[in-house]
Amino acid sequence: MAGSLADEQLRVFKAMLPDLPDGLSLHEYEHEWYKSSLEALALGDFDYDRRLFWELYAAINELAEDVSILSIQDLMYLGYRDLVEATDTRSLSDYMYEYFSTYENDPGIITHGRQINETNTGFTAYYDESLGRNLTIDDLIVHETRMSFSDFVSEGGTIRGHWFKDGINTDIPGVTLEACLINAELYVTNRCSLRYITIAEANPEQARWEEAIAYGFFDAYRCQFTGGSDGIKANGGDTSIIECYVRTKGQEGDHCDGIQNSGGVGFVDVIRCNIDSRPVNGIGDQTSPLFTADGATGLTRWIDSFVAGGGYSLRAHESATYYIKGMQVLAESFENGPLLYTNTPPENIEWVYGTNWVVNADGSHVYEIEFP
């Protein structure tokens, strides 16, 4: 065996909790892990946090209709046995050892926005089971003229594997758009879900758009948003942006925001994203990778994301409330500072101390971002 069960658990906890100081005991790592997991549960992150806690939680709930009648030991036994897909009967410690000893810090398991890039987002990152590989542009069904959701599905349907050269109208609610390429701005007029979508200009010489997508009422996962002076206008409306890649493209006299919430109402989640507001064409001013202002209300959560650019990189203004944890701001990418919270009462911002840092490109810490 490569090491004891405790050794293997310690190795995995270190990979899961890279920001903790070295030298902690296994018990201390377990305590911090469970504490962070409970925080995630309180925030509702269990829908998309894929750490072991939630894998185990999901496995347990699938295996037991009434988990309350089982002991903690029974729950762990069922959960770990399912995780290793065991077909034999062994002890709990055997199942735990197998799980922890085979755990790898797989780049496909995203724990922070620093891992998000062009390769693992957008339609080419979508694995098509029928093809046995990721999609390529040659697999997409091409539409030269502007289309609408209702051309393909009714409410609640899924549109997958298309190339919309002149864009698509979101004319019915509840649609999932998956593994598609869009060469136009996407204006969301009915709530929808986006999975592995690429929104990009057709060629590098194309004039920039106002934004790649607007104005809220959507959830996006593993998408690429490029080609706009603002990457995303997420003006409230209960919007979740998870593990997405955002870049901006400016013009003379313009300014660029990565994800902007100007006057929106409702929650906006930005979780494990990679956002750079420095215009890729080198034209125009950069305002901020993350920007909430102009009377916006509701809860804004910025969690475990990597951002670069801006006069200030994180701009948390006025009437909204905020939860800010695990943010990394690229050193020397901003002009004035990593954080600005003008006219925002400090009590409106829940700032998780010890987790928000200015970092180098490799994620190594330069200094902790100060907050009163």
VOTOR-371519 format. One line per 4 residues: their letters; for each residue y, x, z of C-alpha. Coordinates in Angstrom, 2 decimals. Last residue first. Example, Ala and Ser with C-alpha at 12.3 -4.5 7.8 and 13.67 -1.06 7.14 Angstrom:
BEGIN
SA> -1.06 13.67 7.14  -4.50 12.30 7.80
REM end
This chain:
BEGIN
PFEI> 46.80 -12.18 7.76  44.95 -11.15 4.57  44.34 -7.59 3.41  41.96 -6.77 0.58
EYVH> 39.47 -4.15 1.77  39.82 -0.74 0.18  38.20 1.34 -2.57  34.66 -0.05 -2.34
SGDA> 31.99 0.91 -4.85  31.33 -1.85 -7.37  30.57 0.42 -10.31  33.95 -0.36 -11.90
NVVW> 35.74 0.70 -8.73  36.49 -1.86 -6.06  39.29 -3.77 -4.35  37.45 -5.76 -1.76
NTGY> 36.79 -9.21 -0.30  33.76 -9.41 2.04  34.89 -7.99 5.39  36.85 -11.08 6.32
VWEI> 35.86 -14.45 4.90  39.23 -16.01 4.12  39.48 -19.74 4.73  42.90 -20.39 3.24
NEPP> 44.92 -23.49 4.13  45.55 -22.05 7.62  47.56 -19.27 5.95  50.09 -21.88 4.80
TNTY> 50.54 -21.41 1.04  54.12 -20.99 -0.18  53.25 -17.72 -1.95  49.59 -16.66 -1.71
LLPG> 49.39 -13.43 -3.71  46.34 -11.15 -3.75  45.12 -8.00 -5.57  48.51 -6.32 -5.92
NEFS> 51.46 -5.58 -8.16  50.33 -4.48 -11.63  46.62 -5.23 -11.58  43.75 -3.28 -13.18
EALV> 44.19 -0.21 -10.96  41.10 -1.09 -8.89  38.95 -3.96 -10.15  39.03 -6.92 -7.77
QMGK> 35.80 -7.91 -6.02  35.51 -11.27 -4.28  32.76 -11.86 -1.72  34.42 -14.85 -0.06
IYYT> 37.47 -17.03 -0.60  37.52 -20.68 0.53  40.80 -22.32 -0.37  42.91 -25.40 0.25
ASEH> 45.42 -26.56 -2.34  49.05 -27.36 -1.60  50.96 -24.17 -2.41  49.51 -21.08 -4.04
ARLS> 46.38 -18.94 -4.28  46.90 -16.20 -6.86  44.06 -13.68 -6.99  44.57 -10.80 -9.43
YGGG> 48.31 -10.28 -8.92  50.38 -9.07 -11.87  47.12 -9.76 -13.52  44.00 -7.85 -14.42
AVFS> 40.40 -7.69 -13.31  37.96 -10.02 -11.57  34.40 -9.82 -10.23  33.14 -12.97 -8.51
DIWR> 31.18 -13.50 -5.29  32.92 -16.78 -4.34  36.27 -18.34 -5.24  36.30 -21.87 -3.86
TLGT> 39.25 -24.20 -4.53  39.37 -27.39 -2.45  41.75 -30.15 -3.44  45.37 -30.14 -4.52
AGDA> 47.33 -28.42 -7.30  51.08 -28.60 -6.78  52.04 -26.05 -9.41  49.46 -23.45 -8.36
TFLP> 45.90 -22.10 -8.65  45.41 -18.85 -10.59  42.36 -16.65 -10.97  42.36 -13.82 -13.55
STQD> 46.14 -13.61 -13.18  49.38 -13.46 -15.13  48.69 -11.02 -17.95  51.51 -10.55 -20.42
GIGN> 51.01 -10.63 -24.17  49.25 -8.42 -26.72  46.48 -5.88 -26.02  43.98 -7.68 -28.25
VPRS> 41.50 -8.11 -25.38  44.22 -9.59 -23.21  43.93 -8.37 -19.58  42.85 -11.56 -17.80
DINC> 39.36 -10.29 -16.98  36.86 -12.66 -15.37  33.21 -11.98 -14.48  31.78 -14.98 -12.59
RIVD> 29.54 -15.24 -9.51  31.02 -18.57 -8.36  34.26 -20.29 -9.39  34.34 -23.77 -7.87
VFGV> 37.20 -26.20 -8.49  37.56 -29.27 -6.30  39.79 -32.21 -7.07  43.34 -32.71 -8.36
GGSN> 44.97 -30.28 -10.78  48.60 -29.18 -10.80  47.91 -25.97 -12.70  44.39 -24.69 -12.17
QIGD> 43.97 -21.58 -14.31  40.90 -19.48 -14.97  41.48 -16.17 -16.75  45.23 -16.48 -17.09
CHDG> 47.22 -14.92 -19.93  50.93 -14.91 -20.69  52.71 -15.30 -24.01  55.87 -13.65 -25.33
EQGK> 53.93 -11.82 -28.06  50.36 -13.09 -28.35  47.37 -13.14 -26.06  43.56 -13.11 -26.04
TRVY> 41.68 -13.74 -22.81  38.17 -13.01 -21.48  35.80 -15.06 -19.32  32.07 -14.53 -18.66
CEII> 30.33 -17.24 -16.63  27.96 -17.07 -13.67  29.05 -20.47 -12.33  32.10 -22.54 -13.20
STDG> 32.10 -25.85 -11.31  34.74 -28.53 -11.88  35.49 -31.58 -9.76  38.45 -33.03 -11.69
GNAK> 40.58 -30.07 -10.85  42.76 -28.58 -13.56  40.27 -26.05 -14.85  42.19 -24.56 -17.76
IGDS> 39.77 -21.87 -18.84  40.22 -18.58 -20.70  43.95 -18.80 -20.98  45.51 -17.05 -23.98
GGTF> 42.35 -18.26 -25.68  39.71 -16.43 -27.73  37.00 -16.12 -25.11  34.84 -18.31 -22.86
QCRY> 31.22 -17.23 -22.53  28.81 -19.52 -20.66  26.12 -18.76 -18.06  26.64 -22.13 -16.31
ADFF> 29.53 -24.54 -16.81  30.28 -27.76 -14.96  32.79 -30.18 -16.37  35.57 -32.53 -15.28
GYAI> 38.30 -29.95 -15.92  41.01 -29.51 -18.53  40.38 -27.58 -20.81  38.31 -24.97 -22.68
AEEW> 38.99 -21.83 -24.75  42.72 -21.92 -24.05  46.00 -22.04 -25.99  44.15 -20.51 -28.91
RAQE> 44.51 -17.02 -30.37  45.08 -16.33 -34.03  41.97 -15.20 -35.90  41.81 -11.50 -36.68
PNAE> 38.75 -10.94 -34.45  36.67 -13.48 -36.40  35.25 -16.96 -35.78  37.05 -17.36 -32.45
AITI> 34.82 -17.78 -29.42  33.31 -20.48 -27.24  29.74 -19.45 -26.43  27.65 -21.98 -24.49
YRLS> 24.69 -20.97 -22.31  24.74 -24.29 -20.41  27.67 -26.72 -20.42  27.62 -30.01 -18.51
CRNT> 29.84 -32.96 -19.37  32.48 -35.29 -17.93  34.44 -37.10 -20.60  37.73 -35.94 -22.15
VYLE> 36.84 -32.23 -22.18  38.87 -30.38 -24.79  36.83 -27.56 -26.30  38.93 -25.06 -28.25
ANIL> 37.39 -24.00 -31.55  34.63 -21.78 -32.94  31.82 -23.30 -30.83  28.39 -21.67 -30.51
CAEL> 25.62 -23.66 -28.80  22.84 -22.95 -26.29  23.22 -26.19 -24.32  25.65 -29.10 -24.29
TVGP> 24.64 -31.62 -21.64  26.13 -35.09 -22.08  27.10 -37.32 -19.15  30.07 -39.00 -20.72
IDTN> 30.84 -39.98 -24.34  33.60 -38.73 -26.69  33.43 -35.00 -25.94  34.67 -34.07 -29.40
IGDK> 33.18 -30.99 -31.11  34.65 -27.91 -32.74  35.43 -26.85 -36.30  32.66 -24.25 -36.65
FWHG> 30.24 -26.11 -34.40  27.04 -24.05 -34.33  24.10 -25.97 -32.85  21.08 -25.11 -30.67
RITG> 20.94 -27.89 -28.08  22.62 -31.26 -27.58  21.29 -33.05 -24.48  21.58 -36.76 -23.71
GESV> 23.11 -38.56 -20.72  25.19 -41.02 -22.75  23.85 -41.33 -26.29  23.05 -38.41 -28.53
FDSF> 23.84 -36.63 -31.80  26.90 -38.05 -33.55  28.00 -39.44 -30.18  28.81 -35.93 -28.94
SMRT> 31.33 -35.60 -31.74  31.61 -33.36 -34.83  34.34 -31.37 -36.58  33.35 -30.10 -40.00
EHVI> 31.34 -27.00 -40.99  28.30 -27.86 -38.85  25.54 -25.21 -38.67  22.17 -25.67 -36.95
LDDI> 21.61 -22.48 -34.93  18.55 -20.23 -35.31  20.36 -17.67 -37.51  22.85 -17.05 -34.68
TLNR> 20.04 -15.74 -32.54  18.17 -17.53 -29.76  16.16 -15.64 -27.17  12.42 -15.37 -27.61
GLSE> 9.13 -17.29 -27.51  10.29 -19.58 -30.29  9.22 -22.82 -28.54  10.29 -21.39 -25.19
DYYA> 13.83 -20.72 -26.36  15.45 -18.18 -24.03  19.22 -18.59 -23.97  21.12 -15.31 -23.66
TFGT> 22.16 -15.50 -27.34  23.88 -18.84 -26.64  26.36 -17.43 -24.13  25.78 -15.25 -21.09
NTEN> 23.38 -12.44 -20.18  24.45 -9.99 -22.89  28.20 -10.58 -22.76  28.35 -9.64 -19.08
IQRG> 27.67 -10.91 -15.56  26.40 -8.32 -13.08  29.84 -7.88 -11.44  29.77 -11.64 -10.88
HTII> 27.45 -11.13 -7.94  23.85 -11.97 -6.94  22.51 -12.58 -10.43  18.76 -12.50 -10.77
GPDN> 18.21 -11.46 -14.38  19.14 -7.91 -13.42  15.91 -7.93 -11.37  16.34 -6.29 -7.98
EYTS> 12.58 -6.18 -7.74  10.30 -8.14 -5.43  6.66 -7.09 -5.78  6.37 -5.67 -2.25
FYEY> 8.28 -8.62 -0.76  6.07 -11.30 -2.27  2.74 -9.55 -1.75  3.66 -8.63 1.82
MYDS> 4.63 -12.20 2.62  1.36 -13.53 1.21  -0.65 -11.01 3.24  1.40 -11.74 6.39
LSRT> 0.71 -15.46 5.99  -3.02 -14.79 5.93  -5.22 -15.29 2.91  -6.79 -18.17 1.00
DTAE> -7.09 -17.81 -2.76  -5.19 -19.31 -5.69  -1.89 -17.69 -4.80  1.18 -18.46 -6.87
VLDR> 3.13 -15.71 -5.07  5.93 -18.15 -4.27  3.48 -20.95 -3.46  1.73 -18.95 -0.75
YGLY> 5.13 -17.89 0.55  6.31 -21.47 0.96  3.09 -22.94 2.35  2.74 -20.19 4.99
MLDQ> 6.44 -20.27 5.85  6.34 -24.01 6.36  3.17 -23.76 8.46  4.75 -21.10 10.69
ISLI> 7.90 -23.18 11.08  5.70 -26.07 12.17  5.14 -29.06 9.94  5.92 -32.69 10.77
SVDE> 9.57 -32.36 9.76  8.58 -31.23 6.26  7.78 -34.80 5.26  6.86 -34.88 1.59
ALEN> 5.58 -31.32 1.75  4.87 -29.04 -1.20  7.96 -29.61 -3.32  10.21 -29.35 -0.28
IAAY> 8.59 -26.10 0.78  8.96 -24.51 -2.65  12.61 -25.49 -2.84  13.39 -24.02 0.59
LEWF> 11.45 -20.85 -0.22  13.36 -20.34 -3.44  16.52 -21.27 -1.52  16.01 -18.67 1.18
LRRD> 14.80 -16.09 -1.36  18.15 -16.04 -3.15  18.72 -18.37 -6.03  22.08 -19.89 -5.07
YDFD> 22.71 -22.64 -7.61  22.24 -26.05 -6.08  21.92 -24.52 -2.59  25.62 -23.68 -2.67
GLAL> 26.52 -26.88 -0.82  29.06 -25.20 1.45  27.03 -25.83 4.62  23.93 -24.57 2.82
AELS> 25.72 -21.37 1.80  26.82 -20.80 5.38  23.23 -21.37 6.47  22.08 -18.75 3.97
SKYW> 24.74 -16.31 5.19  23.49 -16.71 8.78  19.86 -16.46 7.70  20.56 -13.19 5.89
EHEY> 22.69 -11.76 8.69  19.99 -12.48 11.29  17.22 -11.14 9.04  19.21 -7.94 8.49
EHLS> 19.71 -7.54 12.24  15.98 -8.08 12.90  15.07 -5.53 10.21  17.32 -3.04 11.96
LGDP> 20.68 -2.02 10.58  21.22 1.62 9.60  23.43 1.15 6.56  26.42 -1.16 6.62
LDPL> 26.19 -4.61 5.03  27.69 -5.06 1.57  24.35 -4.79 -0.28  22.85 -7.91 1.32
MAKF> 20.07 -8.96 -1.06  19.08 -5.41 -1.97  19.11 -4.36 1.70  17.08 -7.47 2.55
VRLQ> 14.51 -6.46 -0.07  14.03 -2.94 1.28  13.82 -4.19 4.87  11.16 -6.69 3.89
EDAL> 9.12 -3.94 2.19  9.36 -1.68 5.23  8.45 -4.53 7.60  5.42 -5.37 5.48
SGAM> 4.34 -1.75 5.76  4.64 0.61 2.82  3.53 1.17 -0.77  0.00 0.00 0.00
REM end
